[in-house]
């Protein structure tokens, strides 16, 4: 069940409190990710409404392959900059797939305290 086996691509935002505990989780997009479809406001508006102190974005790859596409990378950078700008750091973007997952924080060595 859940993201790993979903037939369509879905984007989730996990809203966290100041101690990085989960406040709530919301699906913000269904369908393929690209910069024209997923805007920073789609991710940041729910986080602002929830009073989140930080957030994590997750989405699935129905293909089963977790490695990020070029679009995933472009969207991730845009979301990360926008989140940093409004003071709700994006701690990670996780791609979930049948054959494992990809964590931008782990792979790209993100500094969790401050986004560039």
LINURGI-V197888 format. One record per residue. N is the residue number from 0. RES is the residue in three letters. PSI is psi in whole degrees, 0 to 359 (* if undefined). NEAR is the number of other C-alpha atoms within 8 Angstrom. D_FIRST is the distance of its C-alpha to the first C-alpha in Angstrom with 1 decimal. Layout:
n:N res:RES psi:PSI near:NEAR d_first:D_FIRST
n:N res:RES psi:PSI near:NEAR d_first:D_FIRST
//
This chain:
n:0 res:UNK psi:181 near:5 d_first:0.0
n:1 res:UNK psi:200 near:5 d_first:3.8
n:2 res:UNK psi:322 near:10 d_first:6.8
n:3 res:UNK psi:326 near:11 d_first:6.8
n:4 res:UNK psi:6 near:9 d_first:5.7
n:5 res:UNK psi:142 near:11 d_first:7.2
n:6 res:UNK psi:334 near:5 d_first:10.5
n:7 res:UNK psi:156 near:9 d_first:12.8
n:8 res:UNK psi:135 near:13 d_first:13.8
n:9 res:UNK psi:146 near:14 d_first:13.2
n:10 res:UNK psi:128 near:12 d_first:15.3
n:11 res:UNK psi:147 near:12 d_first:14.8
n:12 res:UNK psi:127 near:14 d_first:17.7
n:13 res:UNK psi:116 near:13 d_first:17.7
n:14 res:UNK psi:131 near:15 d_first:21.1
n:15 res:UNK psi:152 near:15 d_first:23.0
n:16 res:UNK psi:186 near:12 d_first:26.2
n:17 res:UNK psi:335 near:8 d_first:29.3
n:18 res:UNK psi:12 near:5 d_first:28.0
n:19 res:UNK psi:33 near:8 d_first:24.7
n:20 res:UNK psi:148 near:7 d_first:22.8
n:21 res:UNK psi:125 near:9 d_first:20.0
n:22 res:UNK psi:306 near:10 d_first:21.5
n:23 res:UNK psi:174 near:8 d_first:18.7
n:24 res:UNK psi:139 near:9 d_first:16.1
n:25 res:UNK psi:137 near:8 d_first:16.5
n:26 res:UNK psi:123 near:9 d_first:15.1
n:27 res:UNK psi:349 near:10 d_first:18.5
n:28 res:UNK psi:147 near:9 d_first:18.0
n:29 res:UNK psi:133 near:9 d_first:16.2
n:30 res:UNK psi:174 near:7 d_first:17.7
n:31 res:UNK psi:146 near:7 d_first:19.4
n:32 res:UNK psi:129 near:9 d_first:20.8
n:33 res:UNK psi:163 near:9 d_first:24.5
n:34 res:UNK psi:334 near:9 d_first:27.2
n:35 res:UNK psi:336 near:5 d_first:28.3
n:36 res:UNK psi:323 near:6 d_first:25.0
n:37 res:UNK psi:108 near:10 d_first:23.8
n:38 res:UNK psi:152 near:9 d_first:26.7
n:39 res:UNK psi:324 near:10 d_first:27.2
n:40 res:UNK psi:331 near:6 d_first:27.9
n:41 res:UNK psi:328 near:10 d_first:24.4
n:42 res:UNK psi:321 near:11 d_first:23.1
n:43 res:UNK psi:330 near:9 d_first:26.2
n:44 res:UNK psi:312 near:8 d_first:27.0
n:45 res:UNK psi:324 near:9 d_first:24.0
n:46 res:UNK psi:319 near:14 d_first:24.8
n:47 res:UNK psi:316 near:8 d_first:28.5
n:48 res:UNK psi:323 near:7 d_first:27.8
n:49 res:UNK psi:353 near:9 d_first:25.7
n:50 res:UNK psi:32 near:7 d_first:28.6
n:51 res:UNK psi:146 near:14 d_first:26.4
n:52 res:UNK psi:341 near:12 d_first:28.4
n:53 res:UNK psi:167 near:14 d_first:26.0
n:54 res:UNK psi:159 near:15 d_first:22.7
n:55 res:UNK psi:135 near:13 d_first:20.0
n:56 res:UNK psi:140 near:12 d_first:18.5
n:57 res:UNK psi:143 near:12 d_first:15.1
n:58 res:UNK psi:162 near:13 d_first:14.0
n:59 res:UNK psi:155 near:14 d_first:12.0
n:60 res:UNK psi:103 near:13 d_first:13.9
n:61 res:UNK psi:339 near:13 d_first:12.5
n:62 res:UNK psi:339 near:6 d_first:15.5
n:63 res:UNK psi:348 near:8 d_first:13.9
n:64 res:UNK psi:117 near:10 d_first:17.0
n:65 res:UNK psi:349 near:14 d_first:16.8
n:66 res:UNK psi:140 near:7 d_first:20.5
n:67 res:UNK psi:142 near:9 d_first:21.6
n:68 res:UNK psi:172 near:6 d_first:23.6
n:69 res:UNK psi:320 near:6 d_first:26.9
n:70 res:UNK psi:319 near:10 d_first:25.6
n:71 res:UNK psi:318 near:10 d_first:22.9
n:72 res:UNK psi:317 near:9 d_first:25.9
n:73 res:UNK psi:313 near:9 d_first:28.1
n:74 res:UNK psi:318 near:11 d_first:25.7
n:75 res:UNK psi:314 near:9 d_first:25.0
n:76 res:UNK psi:318 near:8 d_first:28.7
n:77 res:UNK psi:315 near:9 d_first:29.4
n:78 res:UNK psi:318 near:12 d_first:26.8
n:79 res:UNK psi:317 near:11 d_first:28.1
n:80 res:UNK psi:315 near:10 d_first:31.7
n:81 res:UNK psi:318 near:9 d_first:31.1
n:82 res:UNK psi:317 near:13 d_first:29.3
n:83 res:UNK psi:320 near:13 d_first:32.1
n:84 res:UNK psi:321 near:7 d_first:34.7
n:85 res:UNK psi:4 near:6 d_first:33.6
n:86 res:UNK psi:21 near:7 d_first:33.1
n:87 res:UNK psi:87 near:12 d_first:29.4
n:88 res:UNK psi:138 near:14 d_first:28.6
n:89 res:UNK psi:109 near:14 d_first:25.4
n:90 res:UNK psi:332 near:9 d_first:24.5
n:91 res:UNK psi:160 near:10 d_first:22.0
n:92 res:UNK psi:118 near:13 d_first:20.0
n:93 res:UNK psi:129 near:12 d_first:16.9
n:94 res:UNK psi:124 near:14 d_first:15.5
n:95 res:UNK psi:133 near:14 d_first:12.1
n:96 res:UNK psi:168 near:16 d_first:11.7
n:97 res:UNK psi:324 near:11 d_first:10.9
n:98 res:UNK psi:44 near:7 d_first:14.4
n:99 res:UNK psi:199 near:8 d_first:14.4
n:100 res:UNK psi:165 near:10 d_first:15.2
n:101 res:UNK psi:122 near:11 d_first:18.5
n:102 res:UNK psi:117 near:10 d_first:20.0
n:103 res:UNK psi:323 near:11 d_first:23.1
n:104 res:UNK psi:314 near:12 d_first:24.6
n:105 res:UNK psi:312 near:7 d_first:24.6
n:106 res:UNK psi:319 near:7 d_first:25.6
n:107 res:UNK psi:358 near:6 d_first:28.1
n:108 res:UNK psi:44 near:7 d_first:29.4
n:109 res:UNK psi:140 near:8 d_first:29.1
n:110 res:UNK psi:114 near:7 d_first:31.5
n:111 res:UNK psi:333 near:8 d_first:29.4
n:112 res:UNK psi:313 near:5 d_first:32.5
n:113 res:UNK psi:131 near:7 d_first:33.6
n:114 res:UNK psi:149 near:11 d_first:32.3
n:115 res:UNK psi:* near:4 d_first:34.9
//
